[in-house]
């Protein structure tokens, strides 16, 4: 192995990505993009925050989207007016059940829930003699299925797999004509027989889908031409075979001197609509007939690849699809998708690093360490089976000549990787001396903390692994990113035409159409048209009692013309920088004082400048530890000479874990342009005010109840070295400006959380401490991010139950709604003006036709974008004990999307979810341990 790379020189050196580095459009990393109002403090004005919301235009990479002003709703449709409509007619309560303040404000007295006398109807009182406060009237009971009651039991006795259809639609807002990227699957015959499901075993096992397909097609005389096989073990037939177990034998397609035994076992009979898996397999046949290839369950057109040779990139256009039975029947969800691939392999990168080692010496450049650092966390494509794998390790002891055990004719046989790939995929491995890449298998969803066990390892050959995604060097290149964005960030009209072209291809090509017709099906001639609603934004309250109605989902200009809502005086702070950056630091300090006062932030003195002589992590650590005085120093601003993760990690660990002081990190390059320094420091001043416990603005929710909003998200280490981090963020005052934040660690890649009870208890007790009357919240709304469809029941079983147990322990019974927030969806909503297809506006809600049959759910677009097609967010009410009205939960979701202090406008998810995402990312990527408890009531992660 030591001699590898001599004379090779293939490929180019691909520098390793830092932890959390971004790819196209980012995602959860710190990927490149355009500046936003309040970006992460590590990249002020340089990189996108997730406040600029994502749109899924690639299979595994997503774009960031900006927010811009547009025409707002009329006053009749604003937040308060719609709540008045929702709760009319009004009723009153007796004087004994309320207390009146000196200003005429009517509020409930005492702790906990409001008096029983108020429960009968909607109660409208006035706060500050101007704005209504409304106690919600319960809506009539409707059929629930997977939504649980306060006792944890299923409402109406229906399970998530039952036939009960939940219809929960709102009424408020203006109606708009829309179309969505759903296509109906229609039955040609009303009385269709059904489908028989079988399980297929092959002996010897066949590692290639092509070989398994070839074997089954050779048995067409027995099974007929109409069969539906998933390439693995599931087979669907339109009739029942004579025997429950059918044993067959056929020549081996890759070795005609050998045979393959096939065992076909009957599983069950289903109606056509009962087997979603059947339809997804059928679609694979459709796309194969259309000439597309499958990659990670999506389909791409290899004939129309766009090449970017200067960076060894390929952009593959295609489609992402899924078939489900929705509220209004069986439909195909289809959307345009793009895949960005690299044309070089992992072996190319290793060869280049080995070549560099030979020329620069092992002591200066350790190729093995560099390659391992480069490889970990990479997602690679193996084109022989079009599958993707994440690299978790490098095995230097194994090579393609290494052997493993394979069963043949019931007997164990030792097979080398070279032989395996030649036999199963007809692939010749040319380099027998390369190491092997290690990837861990996926953890099964049903596994839990009590019975979790590590998955088995899979070995991959670097020569056959093509790198996906883009390096940080590429994402920082504006020109190449513009080329990529021009091809992937497509507008609604282009996306609409792609869908119509797909439908036409299926319905006009006889071979493709016959795939559906054999099973008595056809694709509708167009996508689904329907009506949606646009709900109005909440009123924003700024400093000086300024009231603003956001225009098009943003109020940046209003904010900068006003003062902050709750300023924190600046008295004692530090600036740490290198000697080279000292002139930039002085310029930044001068501008800080100039911008703070107009924002209403008292500025009482310049900071001390601490100079770091060398740019080593230990030097920055020493400067922080020796100069920060706990309880005296309010915050420290650190100016870094470059984008180095090791320096950033030291600063955040010392400040957030050890010394419990707010910190702001800025790259020195950000302060180079004197014309932009004032704008940069204006944003920094606003961020610092939040990190010190202040508030920039709030929303007015016209309900008399004391509401606690919670957000929760999980960060998973992409390299799978560290434990996953769960963050919980809860509002702890009635104006939603103070937050409790807590991060806990859990097992790797575990999404469902089993240790939340202490966190929930602490959040509720903290709310009680901040309440003037020492009361707990009357209503608790949880927005849970990061839960996939397959984890909904597990989440309800563990996470909802833990919150309910907290209420029981405290002896309270608040109204409680647990809502799952899904961002990574393929649903699209287009505004149909009659003459044009365009993006829907912020506040657009869709809660019928294409929603789930057995869940209370809805789609909401809360953000505005400038480029590409807007992505809605999917909300699923997993538990509710108050029979909350759809209009109310939709208003809550939209209103809280305006409370993210890094963006003066609405974002794609409720602010509490975004705060939790930021906290989990900071702790998981950089700090690696739980922050100090003294930071729990601060937004230290902004």
N, C-alpha and C positions, 0 to 999 in steps of 0.2 A: 504493500500500500504506500510505502514511503516514496516510491518512485513515480507515483501518478502525476500526470500533467506535463512531463517533459516532452517538449516538441508538439504538444497539442495546440494550445492557444485558441481553442474554439470558443465562440460566444463572447460576451462582454461582461465586465464586472458589474454585477447588480448589487448596489450597496444594501445592507440589511435595513429593513424598516425598524424604526423605534417602536417602543410599546405604544400601541393604540394609534399608530400612524394611519392617516386617512388613505382611502382609495377613491375611486371615482364617486364624487358626491358624498363621501364620508360615511355616514351611518353612525356608529358609536365612537368612532375615533376622532382625531383632531385633523381631519383631512382638509385640504385646501379649498378655497372658494373666495367669495367676495366679502367685503367688510359689511358688518351689520352695526346696529346702534350700540348694543352692549355685547361684545363678544367675550369669550372666555378670557380671563385676565392674563393667561399665558400668551395670547395672540390678539392683543387689542388691535382692531381694525385690519388684521391680517387674514384671519380665518373665520369661516362661518361658525356660528353657534347653531345648535339645533332649534333655536327660535326660528331660523329660516327653514321652513318645514320641508320634509322630504317628499319626493314623488318617485315611485318605484318604476323606473324605466329600464332597469337592467335586472337580470335574474338575481344577482346577489349584491348589486351595488345600487345605490339610490342617489338621486340628485338632491341638492338643497334648493330651496325656493325662497324668494324674497317676498316681502309684503309691501304693497303700495296702496296709496289712497284710491278710493273709488266712491261713487255716489252712495250715500248711506240710505237706510230706510227712513220712511216718514216718521214724524213724531208719534203718529197713531200706532206704529209698530214697534216703538221702543220698549225697553225692558219693563218699565213700570206700567205702561198702558196695557201691555199684553197680560201682565199679572192681574190687572184690574178686570179684564175680560174673563180671565180664567176663573176668578173667584166670585164673580157677581152671581146672584144678588148678595148684597152685604147684610150681615146681621150684627147685633151688638151683644155685649156681655154685661152682666150686672156690675155695679160699682164695687161690690164686695170682692170681685175676682180680679181687680186691677188696681194699680196705684198710679197717680198722675204726678209728673214732675212739675217743677215751677214753670217750665217753658211750655207746658201743655203736652209734653210727650207722654203717651200712654204705653206702659210696659207691664209685663207680668212681674209679680213680686215672688220672692222665695226661690228655692232651689229646684233643680231638676225640671221635669215636664211641666207644662202649663196646667192650670186647674181644669178639673173635669168639666166645669161649666163652660169652658171655651171650646170643647171638642165637637160641639154639634154642628157648627157651620163656619163659613169663612168670616174672619174678623178683620175689618179694615180700620186701623187707627192711623194717626198722623205722628210722625217723628219730626222734630224741629219745625212743627207747624207747616211742613211743606211736602215731605215725601211719605207715601203710604207704607205701612208695615202690615203684612197680611199673614194671617194664620191659615194654613192650607186646609181645605175641605177634602176629606177622603173621596176618591172616585169610586164608582160602583165596582164591585168585584167582577173580575174577568177570569178566564181560564188560564191557569199557569201550568207549566209542565216541569221544567228544570229549575225553576226559581223556588228556593226553599223558604219556609216560614221561619218565624223567630225561634221556634223550637227545634229547628234543624230538619223538620220533616218536609216532604214534598207537598206543595199545595195542590189541592184537587186530586191527589193520589196518582198523578201521572208521572212517569219517569222521562228522562231525556230521550229515550228511544221510543216513547209512546206515540200515539196517533193524534193526541190532542194538539190543536193548532192555537197558538197564542196570537191574539190580535190586540195590539196596544199601539194605537196611533194618536198623535197629537192633533190639535185643531188650530193653534195660533200661528200667525204669520201670513205673509202673502203667498198665494199659489203661483208656481212657475212651471212651465212646460219643460220637461227634461227627457233625456234618453240615457240609458245606462248600458254598460258593456256586457249585457246578459242576452243570450239567444235561447229561445224556447226550443226544446226537443219535443216534437209532436209525434203521436202515434198514428200510423196509417190505418190500423185496425183497432176498434174498441175492445174486442175480445181477443187479446193476444195470450197465447198459452203460458208463457213464463220462461224461466231460464233455470237450468240445472247446473249446480256448482260441483266441481270435482277437484280432488287433490292428486297431483302427479308426482311420482318419484322416478328417478333415473338411476340405473346401476350399470356401469360405474357412473358416479356423479359427473355432470357436465358443467364446467365453470363458465361457459359462454352461453349467453342468451341465444345467439345465432345457431349454435349447435342444438340447443333444446328445441328451438322453433323448427329446425330442419328435421329433427326426429319426428315431431308431431305431424308435420306436413306429409311425411312419408307414410303416415297412417290414415290418410284422407279417405281411403276406401272404407274404413271402419267407422270413422267419426263424421264423415261428410265434410263438405267445403265450408260450412258455416260453423266456425269455431272461434272462440275468443280466449286467447292464452296470454298470460301476463309475462311470459318469459322466465318465470321462476317455478312456481308450483301450482298456481291456480288456473283452472280451465273451466270455461263456461260453454255449454252446449244448448241448442234449442230443443233438445229431446233427451229422453232418459235412456242410458245404455241398458242392455238386457241384465247384466250382472252388477251387483253392488261393488264388486272389486273385479277389474278387468286386467289381466296379465297379457302383455304383448312383447314382441321382440322384433328388432329391426337392425340392419347393418349400421355400424358406427359411421357417422358422416365424415369423420376425419381420418378413420383407419378402417378400411373396408375388410380387413382381415379379422376385425373384432366386431362384436355385437353389443347393442344396448338393450337392456331389459326395461320395460315401461310398465309401471303399476298405476292404474287409474282408479281412485276410490271415490265413491259417491259421498257427498257431504250433505247437501240439502237442495230443495227446490225453492225458488223465489219468484215473486212477481218482478216484472221489469223495473219498476220504480224503487224496489226495495234494495237493489244492489248498486250502490254508487260506484263501487270498485269496478263493476262490469263496464260501466260507461267510460271510465277513465282508461281502461284497457282498450276499449273500442276506439277511443280518440287516438291512441298510439298508432293503430292501423291506418286511420285517416291521414295522419300527418306523414307517416312513412310513404303512403301512396302519393302524397303531395310533394314528396322529395325532400322533406325536412328530417333532421336527425335529432335524437333526444339527448339532452344534457341536463342532468339533475332534475328530471321530470318536466322540463320545458323543451320546446322544439324550436330548432334554429335552421335557417336557410344557408347552407354552406356554399350555394351557388352565387349568392349576392353579398359575400363578405367584403367589408371595406377595409383596405389595408392601410396601415400607418407604418411603413417600413423603417423610417428614421428612428423609431423607438421600438421596433419589433413587436407591434401590436396588431391585433385583428379585432374588428367589431362585427359581431354576428347578429343579424336581425332575426327575430322569430316571434313566438307566441308563448304565453303562459296560460294554461287552461285548467279548469276544474268543473266537474259536474256535481250538482247537489239538487236535492228536492227543497225548494224554497217555499215561502208562504203561498205563492201563486202557481206552484207546480214545478216540474222538472225543467232545469235550465242549465245552459253552458255558460260559465263565466270565462271570457276570453279577452286578453289584453296584449298589446304589443310589448315585446321584451327585447333587450339587447344584452349581449354577452361580450365582455372585453377580455380577450385572451392574449397571451404572449406566445411568440413563435419559437422561443428558446426553451430548453429543458433544464431540469435541475442539474443534470450532468454537465451542461454547458457552464453553469455557474461554478460548479466544483472544479472543473478543469481550469477555468480562469483563475480561481483562487490558488490552486496548486501551482500554476505557472508563476503567479506573483510571489508565492513562497520561495520558489526556486531562485528567483532573481533578487529578492530582497532579504532572504535569510529567515530561518525559522524563528529566531528570537524577536524579530521585528514584526513578523506577520505569521501568525499561527493559522494555517489554512483550515485545519479541522475545527478549531474554535469558531472562526469566522463563518464557516459554512453552516455549522450547527446554529449559530445565532441567526444567520440569514434564513435557514430552512424552517425553524420552529414557527408555527402559526400560519405558514403559507398554505393556501388552498391550491391543490394541483389537479389537473385533468389528465386522466389516462384515456387516450383516444381509442385504445383497443376495445374498451367497453363503455366509453363515454360516461364515466363516473368521476365524481369529485371526492377528494380526500383532504383532510387537514393533517399536516405533518406535525407530529408530537415529539419525535426524537429521531436521531440518526444512529443506526447500528453499524459500527465500524468493524465488527467481528464477522458479520454475515456478508455474503456476496451472492450474485446470481447462481453461483455453483453450489451454494448451500442447499440442503435438502429438507423436506418436510414430509409428514406422513399423510398419505391419501388412500382412501378405501377404494379397492378395485375388486369387484366380484366378491364383496364381503371380506376381503383380506387387506391388511395394512401394507402399503407399498411406499418405499422411500423415493421421492421424486424431487429433482432439482428444479429451481425456478426456470432455468433455461429450457428444460424439457417441458415443463408445465405450460409456458407461454407458446412454445412451438406447437404443442399438441392441441391446446384449447383455443388459441387465437391465431395460430399461424404467424407468429411474430418471432423474428430472429433477434436475440440480444447479442450485440457485437462486443460489448465491453464486459468481460467476466470478472474484472478486478474492482468494480465500483462497490461502495457500501450500499446498504439498504435503508430506505426511509421507513419510519415506524409511524403508524396511525392507530389510534385507539378506536375500537368500535363504539357505537352509540350506546348510551345508557338507556335502557328501556323505560318508558314513561311510567309504568306502574311501579317501578322500584322507588323505595322511600328510604329515609335515613335509617330505619330500623333493620332493613335487609339489603342495603346497598352493597354492591361488590364491584370491583374494577372490571371493565370490559376487556375482552381479548384483544391482543395486538394483531395488526395486519402489516405485512412487509411489502413495500413497493420498490420497484426498480427505478432509480433516478433517470435513466436513459429514456424511460417511457412516460415520465411525468412532466407535463407542460405546466408552466407557472401561470396562474390566473391573477387578475388584478394588476395594479400598477404600483411601481415604487414611489417613494416620496419624492425622488428626483423628477419623476414624470409628472406627478400631481402638482408640483410647484412650478412647472413650466406652463405659463399662461397660454402659449401658442398651441401646444399639443392638447391641452385641456379644452381649448376652444374648438379644436377640430373634433374631439370626442363629443363635446356637448352638442355641437351642431348636428351630429348624427343620432344622438340618443335622446335629447330633450325635445321631443316632438310636440307640436301644439294639438289641441283637441280635434280640429278638423282633419288633420293628417291621421290621427289615431282612429277616428271614425271611419275614414276611407279604407284604412287597413282592415278593419273589422268587416266592412261591406265586401271588400275584395275576397276575404277568407270565406265568407258565406257563399259568394258567387262561385268560388272555386269548388266548394264542396257540392253545391247543388247542380252545377252544370257539367262536371266531369263524371261520366258514367261509372267508371271504376270506383271513384271515391263515393259517389252517391249510393252505389250498390252495397257498400259496407254497412250503411245505416238501413237500407231497404231490406236486407236479408233478415234483419231483426224487427222489421215492421216499424221503422223510425224514419224521420226526416228532420232536417234542420230548418227552422223558420226562415223566411226570406229577409228578415231584418232584425235589428236589435230591439230591445224592449223600450217602448215609449210610455211615459207615465208623468204624473204630476208630483212635484215636491213642494216644500214650503221654505220660505226665508224668514227666520226669526230675527228680531232686532237686537242690537248690541246693548250691553248694560251702560248705564251712565258712570263715567269715571270721575272720581273726586280727587282733585289735586290740592296742593297747599293753598292757603288763603281762601278756602271754601270754593275754589273754582270748580265748576261742573262742566264736563266735556262729554259730548256724544261722539265716539270714534267715527271717523270718516273712512269707510272702506276697510275697517279693521285695524286702523293705526291712528295714533295721536301724538306722534313725535314732535311736531311743531308746537302743539299746545303744551307739552311737557317742558320744552326748552324755554318757552315764554313765561312759564309759571315757576313757582317755588315747590320744593318737595313737600310731601305731606307731613313727615315726621323727621326733621333734621337732627343730626347728632353733631355737636360742636367738635371741631378739630383742635386739639390742644397739644398733644405730645405724640410725635411720630418720628420714624426713622426712614432714611433712604440708604440702601446698601447698593453699591455699584463698584465696578472696577475703575482704576484711575483713568483709563481711556474713555469711559462713559461719564466722567464727572461733568463735563460741559453740558451733556444732554440732561443730566440729573438737575443741574441748576436751572436750565431752561424749563424743565418739567415742573419744578417747584414754583417758579414764578407764575406760570400759567395756572397751576392749581389754585393759588390764592385768588387769581383774577376771576376764575369761573365759579368758585365755591360760593362767594357772597351773592351773586345774582340768583343762584339756585336756592337761596335761603339757608345755606349751611354756614354757621358761624366759623370763621377762620381766625384762630387766635395766635398763630405763630408758625414760622418755618421750621422744618425738621433739622435734625443733625444728619450730616452726610458721613457715612462710614465707608471708607475706601478699602477695597480688597485688592491686594497686590498681585495675586495670581488667581487664575480662573479654575481653581481646583474645588471640588465639593467640600473638602475639609476646610478651606479658607472661608467659604461662604457660611459654613456651619459655625465656625469660630466667631465670625463677625456677628451673627445673629445671637448666639448664646451669651456672648460677653456684653452685648449692648442693650438687649431687650430687658426691660424691668417689668416683671409680672405685676399686674394691677395698676401700672402707671402708663406704660407704652400702649397707645391705642391700636396702632397698626404699623406695619413696616412695608415700604415699597422697595422691591428688589428689581434692579435693571440688569438683565442678563446680556452678556456680550453676543450670545448666539442661541440657537434653538437646540439646547442640550437637555435631554431628559434627566441626566444624573444631577444637574444643578437644580432643575425644577423640583425633583423628588426631594432633595435635601431641604429646600426652602419650605415646601409644604409639610414635610414630616416634622421639622423643628417647630414650625408655627402652629400647626393644627393638632399635633399629638403631644409634644413635649411642653411647650410654653403657653399654649392657648391664647394666641394673639392673632388678629386678622392680618392677612397678607395680600399683597397685590404684586404680581410678576409681570414685567413688561420687557419685551425685547428692545435692545438699544436701537436697532434698525428702525423701529416704529417711530422713534423720536428724531430721525434724521431731517425730515422735511419741516422746517420752521413754520410753514404755512398751515400744517396740519396738527401741530403740537397742541394748540388750544382745543381743537375738537377732540383729540385723544384724551386730554386731561379732563375735559368735561364729562366724558364717559367714565373715566376712572373715578372722578368725584362722586358720581351717582352710584357706582358699584361699591365704593368704600362706605358710603352712607348706609347701604343695605347690610354690608358685612359687620358694621358696628351696631346693628340693631334698629336702624332707622327704616323709614318707609318712603317710597316715592309717590305712590298713589293707592287708591283702593277702588272697589266697585260697590255699588249700592244694590243690595238684594232686598227687595221689599217684602220680607217675611219677618214676623215678630220672633220666630224661633232663634235660639242660639245654635248656630250650625258649626260643626267641625268638619272640614274637608281634609281628607288624607290622600296621599299619593304614595305608590310603592312600585319599585322597580328592582331588577337584579342585574348585576354586572358579572359577566363570565370572562375569565382570562382567556384570550384567544389562543395562547400558547399552552393553556391547561396546566400551568405550573402551580398556580396559586388557587386558593379557595375562592369560590364565588362570594360576592358581596351583595347583601340585600340592604336597600335604603328605604326608610319610612320617613315621610315628611308630613306633618299635621299642622293645620292652622290652629292657633291657641288663643285667639281673641275674636270678638264679634265683628271686627272690621277686616279680618283676614289679612292683617299686615304683619303679624308675629307668627313665627313658625318654630316648631320643635322638629329636630332632625336627628336621626339615629341610624347608624350603620352596624350591621352584624355580619358575621362570616358563616358560611355554610359549606357543604361538600361541593366538590367541583361539578359544574354543569347541572346542579340541582335547581330546578325552577320553582317547584312548590316548596314553601317555607314552613318549617315545623317548629321554629323557636321564636315565634313572634309575640307570644303572650306577654312577657315582661315589657316589650317595647310598647305595645298597645296600652298596657296599664299605665306606664310612665307618661305617655302622651295624654291620656285622659286626666290624670292627676295634675299634669302641667297646665292643662286647660282650666281646671278648677282653681289653681293658684292664681292664674291671670284674670279670672272673672271677678268682677267687683263684688258680687254676692256669694262668691265661693260655690257657684253652681257648675254642674256638669252640663255638657251640651244636650240640647233637646233632640237634635238630629245629627247623625253621623253619616257622612257620604264618603265611601272609599272608592278611589279610582286606581285600579290595579293594572299596571302596564306589564307587558311581556309574557302574557299567557296565551298559548296556542289553543286551537280547538280541541286537541287531544288531552289537554290538561284542565279543562273547565271543571269536570266533576271532581278531580283531585283537589283543585283549588277550593271548591266549595266544601269539600269534606274536611280539609285541614285548616285552611286560613280563615274561612268564615266562622268555623266552629271555635277557633281561638279567640276571635273578637267577641263572639257571643258569650264565651266563658268569662271574659273580662267584665262585661256588663253585669253578669250574674254575681261576680265576686264583689263588685262595688255597690251592688244593690240598686242599680239604675235600669231603666227600660227605655232607652232613647229610640226614636225612629232610626232604622238602620238600613242603608242601601249599599250593597257591594256590587260595583260595576267594573267589569273587565274592559280595558282599553286596548284595542288592537290597531297598530299602525301598519304592520307589514301585510297588507292585503292587496288584492288585485282589482278591487272594485273601482270603477270610474263613473263619474257623473258629468254629463254634458248639458249645458244650457242650449235648448233648441229655440232659437228666436223666430223660426219659420223660414228664414233666409240664410242663416248661418249657424254653425256649431261653435260654441265658445265655452270657456270655463264658467262654472257657477260662482256666485259671489259668496263671501263669508256669511255664515249663518244659515246656509242651506242644509235642510234636514230631509232625510228620506227614511220613512219608518213603515213601509208596506211593500208588497209585491215581491221584492227580492230579499227581504229579511228572513230570518230563520223561522221555521215552522214551530219549533218547540222552545223558543227562547223569547224573552222580552228584549228586543234589541233595536238599534237604529244606526244610521250613518249620519255623520255631521262633518261638514266642511267649515272649519273655523278660521283658516288662514287664507291670505290672498297671495297669489304668486304672479311674477312678471313673465316668466318663461316656462314653457312646457305645459303639462297638464296637471291640474290639481288632484291630489289624492285625498279622499275622505278618510275619516277615522271611524272605526267600527266600535260601538259601545254595546256591551251585553250585560244586562242587569241579572246578575247571578243569584242574588238574594235580596229580598225586600220584605220588611214586616209592616210597612205603612201603606201599602197599595198606592205607591207614589204615582202621580199622573205622568204620562209621557211628556207633556209640555213642561212640567217642572224639572225632571231630570235632564231634559234637553237644554233648558235654560241654564241649569247649574253647570253643565258641561261647557256650554258656550261662554258663559260669564267668567268662569275660572280660567279660561284660556287667555284672558286679558291680564292676569295677575303675575305674569313672569317678568321679573324686574330686569332681565337682560334684553328686553325687547318692548318698546313702547307701542304695543299693539297686540293682536291675538296671535297665538301660536297653534300648532296642530293638535295639541293635547292640553288637558287641564294643567295649570302651572305646577300644581303639587306633583304631578307625574314627572314633569321636566326637572323640577328641583331634585326629586329622588334619583332621576337618571344622572344628573350632574354629580350628586353626592356619591353614589355608588361607583361612578367612573373614576372620580378623583381618588377615593380610598382604594379601589381595586387596582388602578393603574400605577399610582405613585406613592401613596402613604403605606399601604400594605398592613395597616393595623387600625384599630378603632380610634377615632379622634378623641381628644380630651372631652370629658363630660361638660366642661365649661363652655364648649363650642356648640352644645346641643340647641341653644336658642338663638344661634346666629346663622346667617346664610353664607358660611365661610367658603362654599364651593362655587360661588358665582365667578 
